[in-house]
């Protein structure tokens, strides 16, 4: 009997690889412009746009099934990546697969074993599957539901480093994709809308996994002082005992041209704070190096 799951289909391979000629696993820089799709939005500009023109209105009807690949999970919203003839995607609890784009053959699979982690607990019920991964310089980056950020060797499927980016005591979880900006990989999280969790964005060195910086979206306990003048100013727009409830779960898209990252902020947790007053920042632009903040 066939296991429940879904099938990675075909034309995906034809579209992303076969018809574009992306079959070589040589250096990423040797691939023609637009041949690789290395992040959730395609490249480091996150435009969700491909300049490739080989598949057009006149010939799209000629595409057919090249291969299919069955996955033993139905819980996935991942945007597949295509880099140098390999398709990378994650399913379920951040189980990453690497598949040959020409044949559909599995090259490797990495399972971070989320279910066995003590911190998983109720987070197993949060979110609806992983939403994406990222690629840079031979490394695939994925985040797990209970809060790890993991760097995987794109050639072997072996982990290079793993860091815990969420505190177990907090109510956050991660289903969104990491973003690569320069030599940093950046990750946010969800869950600040229904738990006493203060939103933040964290950047790590892509080679070592060392934390480069952390930027908090909303102000913290004033008795402990503010990290910077921006947080001190933001605190004046919040009412009640906001520091007990936190809020504002972040996501973002890097802008490599300006070395800024646009962080889309949501869920200010007003239901918990008992206030209808606007609480800054509702959206923010932060610099990837060094960290600062500007509100928009």
One Martini backbone bead per residue (centre of mass of N, CA, C, O) as a GRO file, in nm:
protein
  296
    1UNK     BB    1   0.097   0.035   0.022
    2UNK     BB    2   0.071   0.359  -0.009
    3UNK     BB    3   0.193   0.627   0.117
    4UNK     BB    4   0.146   0.911   0.253
    5UNK     BB    5   0.157   1.200   0.028
    6UNK     BB    6   0.372   1.335  -0.224
    7UNK     BB    7   0.454   1.469  -0.554
    8UNK     BB    8   0.725   1.537  -0.738
    9UNK     BB    9   0.713   1.699  -1.030
   10UNK     BB   10   0.836   1.715  -1.364
   11UNK     BB   11   0.809   1.985  -1.483
   12UNK     BB   12   0.994   2.098  -1.277
   13UNK     BB   13   1.242   1.978  -1.410
   14UNK     BB   14   1.206   2.098  -1.687
   15UNK     BB   15   1.204   2.394  -1.603
   16UNK     BB   16   1.469   2.404  -1.407
   17UNK     BB   17   1.661   2.218  -1.614
   18UNK     BB   18   1.639   2.084  -1.897
   19UNK     BB   19   1.552   2.345  -2.074
   20UNK     BB   20   1.819   2.512  -1.953
   21UNK     BB   21   2.086   2.325  -1.908
   22UNK     BB   22   2.099   2.236  -1.592
   23UNK     BB   23   2.356   1.976  -1.547
   24UNK     BB   24   2.584   2.103  -1.406
   25UNK     BB   25   2.825   2.077  -1.112
   26UNK     BB   26   2.962   2.322  -1.121
   27UNK     BB   27   3.030   2.614  -1.063
   28UNK     BB   28   2.809   2.859  -1.000
   29UNK     BB   29   2.952   3.085  -1.179
   30UNK     BB   30   2.920   2.908  -1.457
   31UNK     BB   31   2.640   2.983  -1.472
   32UNK     BB   32   2.393   3.119  -1.611
   33UNK     BB   33   2.188   3.362  -1.600
   34UNK     BB   34   1.916   3.223  -1.412
   35UNK     BB   35   1.970   2.906  -1.375
   36UNK     BB   36   1.946   2.964  -1.079
   37UNK     BB   37   1.759   2.871  -0.767
   38UNK     BB   38   1.876   2.980  -0.436
   39UNK     BB   39   1.593   3.088  -0.332
   40UNK     BB   40   1.281   3.169  -0.258
   41UNK     BB   41   1.317   3.424  -0.485
   42UNK     BB   42   1.593   3.293  -0.652
   43UNK     BB   43   1.772   3.526  -0.516
   44UNK     BB   44   1.922   3.791  -0.343
   45UNK     BB   45   1.662   3.974  -0.444
   46UNK     BB   46   1.377   3.838  -0.423
   47UNK     BB   47   1.179   3.852  -0.710
   48UNK     BB   48   1.045   3.604  -0.851
   49UNK     BB   49   1.251   3.595  -1.113
   50UNK     BB   50   1.304   3.488  -1.455
   51UNK     BB   51   1.511   3.537  -1.752
   52UNK     BB   52   1.423   3.298  -1.886
   53UNK     BB   53   1.324   3.200  -2.251
   54UNK     BB   54   1.282   2.899  -2.352
   55UNK     BB   55   1.005   2.921  -2.220
   56UNK     BB   56   0.705   2.966  -2.401
   57UNK     BB   57   0.400   3.014  -2.530
   58UNK     BB   58   0.468   2.833  -2.788
   59UNK     BB   59   0.600   2.565  -2.597
   60UNK     BB   60   0.457   2.483  -2.326
   61UNK     BB   61   0.268   2.247  -2.446
   62UNK     BB   62   0.531   2.039  -2.476
   63UNK     BB   63   0.535   1.968  -2.201
   64UNK     BB   64   0.643   1.697  -1.986
   65UNK     BB   65   0.697   1.418  -1.820
   66UNK     BB   66   1.004   1.324  -1.670
   67UNK     BB   67   0.942   1.299  -1.350
   68UNK     BB   68   0.906   1.141  -1.024
   69UNK     BB   69   0.870   1.206  -0.654
   70UNK     BB   70   0.821   1.047  -0.364
   71UNK     BB   71   0.675   1.169  -0.053
   72UNK     BB   72   0.652   1.103   0.309
   73UNK     BB   73   0.471   1.382   0.282
   74UNK     BB   74   0.215   1.658   0.319
   75UNK     BB   75   0.400   1.882   0.483
   76UNK     BB   76   0.439   2.138   0.244
   77UNK     BB   77   0.584   2.483   0.125
   78UNK     BB   78   0.819   2.453  -0.067
   79UNK     BB   79   1.070   2.606  -0.242
   80UNK     BB   80   1.248   2.507  -0.479
   81UNK     BB   81   1.581   2.438  -0.565
   82UNK     BB   82   1.824   2.535  -0.835
   83UNK     BB   83   2.163   2.390  -0.852
   84UNK     BB   84   2.367   2.260  -1.068
   85UNK     BB   85   2.151   2.009  -1.126
   86UNK     BB   86   2.001   2.056  -0.844
   87UNK     BB   87   1.734   1.963  -0.629
   88UNK     BB   88   1.603   2.145  -0.352
   89UNK     BB   89   1.414   2.023  -0.061
   90UNK     BB   90   1.147   2.045   0.182
   91UNK     BB   91   0.981   1.843   0.435
   92UNK     BB   92   0.798   1.877   0.686
   93UNK     BB   93   1.052   1.849   0.936
   94UNK     BB   94   1.301   1.953   0.758
   95UNK     BB   95   1.343   1.752   0.519
   96UNK     BB   96   1.615   1.717   0.311
   97UNK     BB   97   1.651   1.723  -0.049
   98UNK     BB   98   1.847   1.568  -0.318
   99UNK     BB   99   1.802   1.604  -0.677
  100UNK     BB  100   1.827   1.504  -0.985
  101UNK     BB  101   1.721   1.696  -1.253
  102UNK     BB  102   1.724   1.471  -1.483
  103UNK     BB  103   1.624   1.189  -1.312
  104UNK     BB  104   1.523   1.200  -0.989
  105UNK     BB  105   1.753   1.119  -0.816
  106UNK     BB  106   1.862   1.046  -0.512
  107UNK     BB  107   2.137   1.183  -0.332
  108UNK     BB  108   2.005   1.308  -0.061
  109UNK     BB  109   1.926   1.300   0.303
  110UNK     BB  110   1.803   1.523   0.569
  111UNK     BB  111   1.740   1.461   0.924
  112UNK     BB  112   1.679   1.656   1.221
  113UNK     BB  113   1.488   1.527   1.429
  114UNK     BB  114   1.251   1.691   1.571
  115UNK     BB  115   1.068   1.495   1.747
  116UNK     BB  116   1.319   1.438   1.964
  117UNK     BB  117   1.303   1.715   2.071
  118UNK     BB  118   1.233   1.869   2.365
  119UNK     BB  119   1.127   2.149   2.228
  120UNK     BB  120   0.892   2.068   2.056
  121UNK     BB  121   0.626   1.965   2.144
  122UNK     BB  122   0.387   2.195   2.059
  123UNK     BB  123   0.540   2.273   1.788
  124UNK     BB  124   0.422   2.037   1.617
  125UNK     BB  125   0.140   2.218   1.586
  126UNK     BB  126   0.292   2.439   1.448
  127UNK     BB  127   0.211   2.515   1.172
  128UNK     BB  128   0.265   2.396   0.800
  129UNK     BB  129   0.543   2.357   0.748
  130UNK     BB  130   0.790   2.408   0.552
  131UNK     BB  131   0.888   2.711   0.342
  132UNK     BB  132   1.216   2.685   0.330
  133UNK     BB  133   1.531   2.745   0.170
  134UNK     BB  134   1.895   2.781   0.131
  135UNK     BB  135   2.174   2.906  -0.084
  136UNK     BB  136   2.548   2.897  -0.037
  137UNK     BB  137   2.846   2.797  -0.122
  138UNK     BB  138   2.763   2.477  -0.081
  139UNK     BB  139   2.507   2.558   0.106
  140UNK     BB  140   2.241   2.446   0.309
  141UNK     BB  141   1.957   2.610   0.456
  142UNK     BB  142   1.787   2.535   0.767
  143UNK     BB  143   1.485   2.522   0.963
  144UNK     BB  144   1.327   2.449   1.269
  145UNK     BB  145   1.055   2.433   1.462
  146UNK     BB  146   1.236   2.448   1.750
  147UNK     BB  147   1.508   2.646   1.656
  148UNK     BB  148   1.702   2.559   1.425
  149UNK     BB  149   2.011   2.623   1.252
  150UNK     BB  150   2.120   2.469   0.938
  151UNK     BB  151   2.418   2.347   0.785
  152UNK     BB  152   2.459   2.199   0.456
  153UNK     BB  153   2.612   1.995   0.252
  154UNK     BB  154   2.540   1.993  -0.089
  155UNK     BB  155   2.705   1.720  -0.165
  156UNK     BB  156   2.642   1.519   0.109
  157UNK     BB  157   2.432   1.603   0.359
  158UNK     BB  158   2.612   1.721   0.576
  159UNK     BB  159   2.662   1.874   0.861
  160UNK     BB  160   2.834   2.174   0.961
  161UNK     BB  161   2.609   2.334   1.134
  162UNK     BB  162   2.449   2.418   1.461
  163UNK     BB  163   2.189   2.632   1.594
  164UNK     BB  164   2.032   2.799   1.859
  165UNK     BB  165   1.773   3.056   1.806
  166UNK     BB  166   1.582   2.952   2.035
  167UNK     BB  167   1.406   2.968   2.322
  168UNK     BB  168   1.246   2.738   2.513
  169UNK     BB  169   1.071   2.954   2.683
  170UNK     BB  170   0.960   3.026   2.425
  171UNK     BB  171   0.685   3.050   2.170
  172UNK     BB  172   0.843   2.989   1.927
  173UNK     BB  173   0.875   2.930   1.566
  174UNK     BB  174   0.987   2.752   1.260
  175UNK     BB  175   0.898   2.779   0.888
  176UNK     BB  176   1.072   2.964   0.755
  177UNK     BB  177   1.308   3.097   0.562
  178UNK     BB  178   1.610   3.163   0.504
  179UNK     BB  179   1.857   3.432   0.462
  180UNK     BB  180   2.093   3.561   0.233
  181UNK     BB  181   2.348   3.817   0.329
  182UNK     BB  182   2.618   3.768   0.212
  183UNK     BB  183   2.788   3.640   0.508
  184UNK     BB  184   2.482   3.599   0.596
  185UNK     BB  185   2.237   3.434   0.798
  186UNK     BB  186   1.883   3.482   0.822
  187UNK     BB  187   1.643   3.475   1.108
  188UNK     BB  188   1.327   3.413   1.211
  189UNK     BB  189   0.981   3.404   1.343
  190UNK     BB  190   0.708   3.256   1.507
  191UNK     BB  191   0.442   3.316   1.771
  192UNK     BB  192   0.398   3.621   1.889
  193UNK     BB  193   0.069   3.619   1.885
  194UNK     BB  194   0.042   3.365   2.134
  195UNK     BB  195   0.303   3.467   2.297
  196UNK     BB  196   0.559   3.564   2.530
  197UNK     BB  197   0.721   3.704   2.260
  198UNK     BB  198   1.005   3.856   2.140
  199UNK     BB  199   1.090   3.990   1.861
  200UNK     BB  200   1.347   3.862   1.621
  201UNK     BB  201   1.664   3.900   1.452
  202UNK     BB  202   1.915   3.670   1.315
  203UNK     BB  203   2.273   3.652   1.260
  204UNK     BB  204   2.500   3.440   1.067
  205UNK     BB  205   2.771   3.282   0.984
  206UNK     BB  206   2.803   3.080   0.706
  207UNK     BB  207   3.066   2.915   0.800
  208UNK     BB  208   3.033   2.893   1.144
  209UNK     BB  209   2.761   3.005   1.310
  210UNK     BB  210   2.818   3.272   1.419
  211UNK     BB  211   2.701   3.526   1.592
  212UNK     BB  212   2.653   3.860   1.484
  213UNK     BB  213   2.336   3.935   1.536
  214UNK     BB  214   2.060   4.107   1.721
  215UNK     BB  215   1.720   4.215   1.645
  216UNK     BB  216   1.476   4.390   1.798
  217UNK     BB  217   1.147   4.483   1.739
  218UNK     BB  218   1.081   4.522   2.042
  219UNK     BB  219   1.056   4.624   2.343
  220UNK     BB  220   1.157   4.582   2.663
  221UNK     BB  221   1.239   4.587   2.974
  222UNK     BB  222   1.299   4.888   3.129
  223UNK     BB  223   1.458   4.779   3.385
  224UNK     BB  224   1.699   4.666   3.174
  225UNK     BB  225   1.696   4.830   2.942
  226UNK     BB  226   1.808   4.949   2.630
  227UNK     BB  227   1.978   4.872   2.341
  228UNK     BB  228   1.855   5.144   2.216
  229UNK     BB  229   1.706   5.433   2.101
  230UNK     BB  230   1.486   5.296   1.937
  231UNK     BB  231   1.359   5.137   2.176
  232UNK     BB  232   1.301   5.382   2.352
  233UNK     BB  233   1.106   5.515   2.148
  234UNK     BB  234   0.906   5.277   2.115
  235UNK     BB  235   0.803   5.262   2.413
  236UNK     BB  236   0.619   5.527   2.385
  237UNK     BB  237   0.398   5.357   2.196
  238UNK     BB  238   0.350   5.184   2.442
  239UNK     BB  239   0.118   5.004   2.643
  240UNK     BB  240   0.151   4.887   2.925
  241UNK     BB  241   0.291   4.556   2.986
  242UNK     BB  242   0.458   4.466   2.715
  243UNK     BB  243   0.706   4.287   2.821
  244UNK     BB  244   0.514   4.033   2.889
  245UNK     BB  245   0.425   3.986   2.558
  246UNK     BB  246   0.539   4.128   2.323
  247UNK     BB  247   0.584   4.066   1.981
  248UNK     BB  248   0.646   4.067   1.656
  249UNK     BB  249   0.686   3.885   1.393
  250UNK     BB  250   0.949   3.803   1.174
  251UNK     BB  251   1.041   3.896   0.841
  252UNK     BB  252   1.241   3.875   0.524
  253UNK     BB  253   1.437   4.078   0.276
  254UNK     BB  254   1.715   4.114   0.105
  255UNK     BB  255   1.930   4.399   0.006
  256UNK     BB  256   2.230   4.396  -0.154
  257UNK     BB  257   2.267   4.689  -0.264
  258UNK     BB  258   2.229   4.811   0.056
  259UNK     BB  259   2.249   4.608   0.302
  260UNK     BB  260   1.943   4.555   0.344
  261UNK     BB  261   1.656   4.457   0.550
  262UNK     BB  262   1.326   4.366   0.512
  263UNK     BB  263   1.103   4.370   0.785
  264UNK     BB  264   0.818   4.187   0.839
  265UNK     BB  265   0.563   4.283   1.058
  266UNK     BB  266   0.370   4.103   1.310
  267UNK     BB  267   0.187   4.057   1.574
  268UNK     BB  268   0.146   4.269   1.850
  269UNK     BB  269  -0.045   4.152   2.081
  270UNK     BB  270  -0.309   4.319   2.176
  271UNK     BB  271  -0.482   4.105   2.324
  272UNK     BB  272  -0.276   4.090   2.568
  273UNK     BB  273  -0.234   4.408   2.630
  274UNK     BB  274  -0.499   4.580   2.616
  275UNK     BB  275  -0.467   4.750   2.333
  276UNK     BB  276  -0.511   4.997   2.051
  277UNK     BB  277  -0.243   5.109   2.023
  278UNK     BB  278   0.009   5.198   1.851
  279UNK     BB  279   0.306   4.989   1.778
  280UNK     BB  280   0.631   5.025   1.761
  281UNK     BB  281   0.709   4.852   1.498
  282UNK     BB  282   0.530   4.756   1.206
  283UNK     BB  283   0.793   4.829   1.043
  284UNK     BB  284   1.126   4.745   0.903
  285UNK     BB  285   1.469   4.859   0.857
  286UNK     BB  286   1.770   4.667   0.838
  287UNK     BB  287   2.100   4.628   0.892
  288UNK     BB  288   2.334   4.373   0.841
  289UNK     BB  289   2.609   4.579   0.850
  290UNK     BB  290   2.542   4.697   1.095
  291UNK     BB  291   2.309   4.713   1.325
  292UNK     BB  292   1.991   4.871   1.278
  293UNK     BB  293   1.719   5.127   1.262
  294UNK     BB  294   1.425   5.173   1.049
  295UNK     BB  295   1.122   5.324   0.993
  296UNK     BB  296   0.812   5.268   0.767
   0.00000   0.00000   0.00000
